[in-house]
Amino acid sequence: MEDLKKELDKIMQDEIDRGDALGTVCLAFQDNQEVYRGSFGVDNLTDRRPIRDTDIFRLFSMSKPVTSLAVMIAFEKGLLKADDYVEDYLPGFRDMKVLKTDGKSGNTEVAAKNKITVKHLLSMTGGLEYPNDLTDVGLLLGKNLFWPMENKYPDGMVPTVELMNKVGNFPLLYEPGTKWNYSLSADVLGAMIEVASGMTYGEFLKKNIFEPLDMKDTDFYVPAEKLDRLVTMHDRQDGSYIPWDEPFLGTMPKKYKPLFESGGAGLVSTVDDYARFALTLLNEGTLPAMFSRSGKPVVIISKGTSRYMRTPQLNESQRKTADWYSLQGYNYGNLMRILEDPEKAELKGPAIGEFGWDGWAGTYVSVDPVKRIVF
């Protein structure tokens, strides 16, 4: 075990020494036993406060596995079904159009042949997009919805369900069910859970995940008494780190409680909180008794639903557009990567079936149900 600690310490410290990160925290478990914990570097370059394992990080897209679990809970409660149409919960998604691009005649919108389902959203095959300047659909979303909202933050904030209904007014990038594209799917699912449950998405997560698992520092908002633990975000410019503190996708984790609770990018958490979540997935939907406040196992979802949650969902045709380098050797499903070919993924450690996801600012989780590892 001492050799493992030395090796991981060196890997983590080398990252700081190379300037690839300012501060990192790493936590690992095997067979439900903590086998590694380390904190390296600093929170910022001004007062150089050391990073701590109690610090709160912006998860960004590592929010997505939490939303996946929330949907599984909604399935078991009878609130949602995999083949439910999005438009039955969010009327903004009725009569969807697909944007077709023709180099000669420009863009035209044609009626979508298929309706978007919950399963499409869980597998990122609904044809949705993120606001960006890389595609015509992304540019429409950015210029006409998200960027004006962010520029007027906080006065421009829009509630979750209202915002996702507005998203439905924009055309799709692809015909639903045909291709994979990383998108606002998890945010739409959060809004659907709001409609189906009659609770805000944050309230649903708190009641069904955060409170049962004692994830006391995980939320869409960091209150004033915890702000000293919120890690400073940085942008990298010309090799230097510059503090960064702006709204992203219309959300911000401090100063104002968000009206839009982004199921795809809005959560903050600590390594210990997220470890409880990941250990629950490792143990097929149940947090072991040793980690619970009551000293008893905490069942969040059934074993069958937990196994479905980590089941690959993309067919060969859909996988052709899931061509990110980080997805080489992986399938995708229920808002997470699932390892199918370790050699193609250039990995020697994880077993087939390893799953997890990462986040924009460098957050990362891996769960290996074969080797019983959480990282």
N, C-alpha and C positions, 0 to 999 in steps of 0.2 A: 504493500500500500504506500509505503514511503517513496518507492521508486516512481509510482504513478503520480504522486504529488509533485515530485521534482520535475518530472517530464512535462506535466501540464503547467506547472508554474513557469517553466522556461518558455513554452509555447505562448502563453499569455503575456509574459513580460517582453518577449521578442516583438510582439505586435505593438506594444507601447513604444519600445525603443526604436522601431522602424518608423514611427509616426503614423501608423495605420489606424490608431485610435488614441484618444486621450485617456479614457478610463473604461475599464471593463470589470464585470463580475461574472464568475462562472460557478455553476453548481451542478453536481452529478450524483446520481443514485444508481445502484445496482441491487436487484432483489430487495427493493424497498429500504435499502440501507444507504445513508449518505456516504459516498466514497471520496468526494472532493468538494472543496469550497475555497475560492480564491478571489481576491479583489486587487486590482492593479491600476496604477495611474491616478489621475486627478479629475475632478469635476470640471475645472476650467483653468485657464492660464493666468487669471488675474490674482486670485488668492491661493490657487493651487491646493484647494481642499481635496484631500484624498477621497477617492470613491469608496463607498461603504456597501456592504451587502444588504443593508436596510434601505438603500436609496431607491427612489421611484423612477422608473424608465417609461418613456412613451413607447408603447408596443407597436404602433402603426399596424402593419398587416399581420402581426402575430395576434391581433384581435380576432382574425378570421377563424382559427380553430375554436375559440370561445363561442363564436356565433354558430359554428357547426354543432357544438354540443347543445346550444340553446335550441336549435332546430330539432335535434334528436329528442330533447325533452318535450318539445311541442308535439312531435309525432306520438310519443307515448301518452301524452295527455289528451290526444284526440283533437288538438287545435289545428294541426296542419297534416296534410298527406303529401307524399312525394309527387303525385300526379295532379295536385291542385294547380289551377291556373292563377298566375299572379294577378290578373285583372279582376278576379273575384274578390280580392282583398284591397287592391289598389286600382281604382277605376281609371287612373291616368294611363294604364297600360292596355286599355282597349284599343282595338284597331291599329296595332303597331305597324310601322312602316320600316322597310329596309332601305338604306341609302346605297344606291347603285352609282358607281363612278364610271363614266365613259370619257375617254380622253378627248373625244371630238365634241360631244354635246354637253359635257359637264355632268353634274350630279342630278339624279332623279330619285324620287322616293316611290317605291312600289310596295303594295300591301304584303305583309308577312304571311306566309302560307301556314305557319305553325304558331300556336300561342305559347308564351313562355310559362314553364312549369317550375315548381319548387326544385325538382330534380335538375333542371337546366341550371338554375342558380347555384346549386350545390356543386355542380361540376364545371361552372364557368362556361357553359355552352349556350347561354341564352341570347347571345348576340349583343350584349351590353358592352359599354366602353367606360373608361375613366376620362375625366376632363384632361386633355393634353393638347399639344400642338403637333402630334405625330400623325393623326388621322383626321379626316374631315368631320367624322362624328365626334371625336374627342374635342376638336376645336369648337364645334357648335356648343357642346356641353360647357366648356370652359368659358367662352366669351359671353354666352347668354344666360348662364346660371351660376356656376361655382365661383368664377373669378370676381364678378360684381359683388357677390355675397361676402367673399373674403375681404375685398377692398373696403366694404362698409362695416366690417366686424367691429364691435359686437351688434351694432344696430341692424345689420343686415341678416342676422341669424334667422333661419327658417326651421320650424319643427320637423322631426324625422319623417312622419307620414306625409306631410305637405310637400316636403322636398322630394321625396321619392316619387310621389305622383307627378311632380313637375318633370322628373327624369323621364317618365313614361311618355312625355310629349315630344321627346327627341327621337330621331330615327335610330334604328339598330345598325350595327356594323355588319352583322351576318344574319342569315336566316337562322332562327332558333333551332338548336339541336345539331347543327352541321359542323361547327368549328369551336375550338377553345379560344377564349380571349380573356385575359385578366381584366377585371372590371368591377363595377359597383354592385356585384351580385350580393355580397354579404350585407351591404347597406340596405338593399331592397328586402332581404330576408328579415332584418331587424325591424323594418317598418311593418312587414306582414305579421310578425309576432305581436307588435303593438296592437294591430287591428284585431287579431285573433284572440288575444288574451285580455284586452281592455286595460292593460297596464302600459306605462312607458317601457321602452326597451330596457332602460337602465334598471327600473323596478323589477322587471322579469328576471334579469340576470342576478340581481341582488338576492331575490327571494329563492331562486332555484339553483344558483351556482355559488355566488360569492359568500353568502351567509352560511350555507351548509358546509362549505369547504374551508370556512374561516379565512377567506381571502380578504382581509380587512383593509388592505391598501390598494385594492383593484377597483377602478371606477372610470367614469368618463370625465372626472373632475378631481383636482387636487385642492382640498380646502386650505385655508390660510395657515392653520397650525402644522401642516405637513409640507409646506412649500420649501422649507430648508432642505428637504430630502429629494426634491425634484431635480433630476440630473439636467444640467445645462446642455441644450442642443447646440451643435456647431455646424457651420457650412465650411467646406474646404475650398479655399480660393488661392490659387497660385502656390499650393503647398502649405498654406497657413490655415489655421483654424480660426474662424470668425464666429462669435456667438450668434445664434439664430433663434429668433423668438417671434414667429409669425403664425397666423392661422393656416391650417392645412386641411383641404377638403371642407372648409367652413367650420373647422373645430379648433379648439385650443384648450389645453388641460388646466388652465388656471385663470384667475381674475373673474371669469364669468362662467356660471354653469351653462353648459351647452343646451340649446334647444334641439339641435341635430345630434343624436347619439349614434355615431358612426360604427356600425357593426363590423366594418372592414378595416378601420384604421384609428378609432377614437380612444381606445382604452389605455390606461397607464397601470403599471403593476411593479412588483418587486420580484426578485428571483425566488424567494421563499413562497410567495403567493402563487406564482406561476408553476412552481414545482408541485404544489398540491393539486393543481389542475392537471398537470401532465401525469402525475402518479395515479390520478383517478382514471385517466385514459389507459395507462399501462395495465391497471388492474381491472380492466373491462367494466368500467363504469362505477367502480366503488373505491372510495378513499379508505385505505387500511386504517384499522383502529388506532394504530400507533401515532397517526397524524391528526386524529380528530380530537376536538375539545371534550367530547363525551367519553372517549375511550372505547367507543364502539364504531364499527365500520359505518361509513356514510354512503348509502346507495343513491347515485344520481340517475343512472339509466341502467337498463338490464344488460346482461352479457351479449345477448343477440343484437341489440341495437348498437352497442359499443363496437361489435365486430363489423357491423354494417358501416359504421362511421369511418372505419379505416379501410374500406373496400374500394379498390380502383374502379372508376366509373367511365373512363374514356375508351371509346373504340379506336381502331387503328386510324380511321379517317380523321377523327377529332384530334388525335395525338399529333398529327402532322403540323398543327399550328401551335402546339405546346412545345415550342422549339427553343425555349430558353436554355442557356448552358447549365443553369442550376437544376433543370428538370431532365437532363440527359440521364437515361436509365430509370426514370421515374414515370409512373402514371399519375393521375390526379383525380381526386374525388372528395366531396364533402369538405371543400375549402382547404385541403391539405395535399401535400405530395405523398406518394406511396411508392417505396422502392421495389422495382421489379428486376432490375439487372445491375447488380453492384459493379460488374466489370465495366459496363458502358458508362456508369456514373463515376468511374475512376475512384471507387471506394474499396478499401480492404476490410474495414471494421464492421459496418452495419450488416445485419442479415436482411434477406428478402422480407418485405413487410414493414421495414422501418418507415416511420411517418412523422410529419411535423410541418413547420413552415418557418418563415423569417419575417423581418420587418425592415422598413426603409432605412432606419437609423442604425441597423446592425444587430437588432435583437434576433434570437434564433432558438428554436426548440427542436429536439430530436427525441422520439420515443421508439425504442426497439423492443417489441413484444416477444421476440425470440430470445435475445440475449438479456432481456429484462433490464434494460438500461434507459434511464432518463437523463438527458443532458440539456 
